[in-house]
């Protein structure tokens, strides 16, 4: 199912919820944990940004009350739980929340709109989202909600907008609209700095890098190059690329800390 690009915010939310419900019903009807085959490279690409974000925090999440919004299939929630956090996951799609809780029975799930979260101020020590804000009509509303309900800080992992990503979109190597009908919002570093200044958040860090996900590679290529030696070469090239050109990367991680 593919939904036409939407410009009406309310209609976008409704159609996207229907789309995601359909995705998770089909994807996990057999109890599978991931839509992609297990492989060294695939798992590295899949978890790199999440591990990067957690490593940037100046504290451990162990014992903390953490919320993962736009939770999808619960990959982030499960990862945080394994690190010792008390994790709640939320998503506008009821089927996504169910999928998360099937993935990890220790998660608590809430169906919620990321632009209007049903939690009191400072309800969680930490709030995290990975590749979820770009799904909603007003990404900065979602970011404001994360700020409102977090006590120690919040983390978001999203796509970066710059001249290179604009070229990738023109070449059809990056999406402007997803199959679910939503515009893929990409953040700039200047916008993020303005948001932090407006909300009087003085302690924050932005990290940018290339970690490009092609479904074709994950499905068809990576599983056949599941060799430790080849993977080691891949890692060297990956880190060289990001050392040289990471500033212009397609992805960014932002951690915001509160006093």
Secondary structure, DSSP 8 states (H G I E B T S, - for coil): --------HHHHHHHHHHHHHHHHHHHTTT--S-SS---HHHHHHHHHHHHHHHHHSSS--TT-EEEESS-TTSHHHHHHHHTT-EEEEEES-HHHHHHHHHH-TT-EEEE--TTS-SS-TT-EEEEEEES-GGGSS-HHHHHHHHHHHEEEEEEEEEEB-SHHHHHHHHTTSS-SB-TTS-B---B-HHHHHHHHHHTT--EEEEEEE-----HHIIIIIGGG---HHHHHHHHHHHHHHHHHHGGG-SEEEEEEE--
